[in-house]
Amino acid sequence: MTIGSAFKIVGSDTESNQSVVINIMEYNAEKILNDMIDFEISISDTNGN
């Protein structure tokens, strides 16, 4: 899956393009955060906590 492929770029004006970029950044940040949380959970499971 391409990064940000869930987002459709609408129009060519600067404002809509900026909002799309912000959406992609927020989407990626949220995904990274969720991956980190899953990773921490799997580590604590290994330790038996």
N, C-alpha and C positions, 0 to 999 in steps of 0.2 A: 504493500500500500504506500502510495506516495504521501509525503508529509503534507497535511492540509488538504488532502483530496476530498474531504467531506465538505469543504467550503467552495461555493460557487462564486467566482468573481463577477460582479454585476456592474456594468457600465465602465466608462473609462475615466470618470471624474476622480479627482484626487481624494475626495472625502470617502467615497465608497471603497476605494482601494486601500486606504489607510485602515478602515474598519475591518476589512477582510484580513489584513496583515495582523491586526491586534487579535482578531478571533483565532487565527492560526497559532499565534504565540500563546494565548491563554489555553487553547486546546492542548498544545504540546506540553506546557507547564503542568497542567492538570494530569496529563497522562504520565509524565515523569514522576510526579508526586505519588500517584497511585502505584506505580511500579516500585518506588522506594518503600512504600508502606508494605506492599506484598512481600518484598525482599526481607524487610525487618521481621515480619511475622514468620516467614520461613526460617530465619535464623533462630528466633526464640523457640520455635517448635523443635529445632534440632537440639537446643540446649535443655529441653524438657521443662521450660518455664511455663 
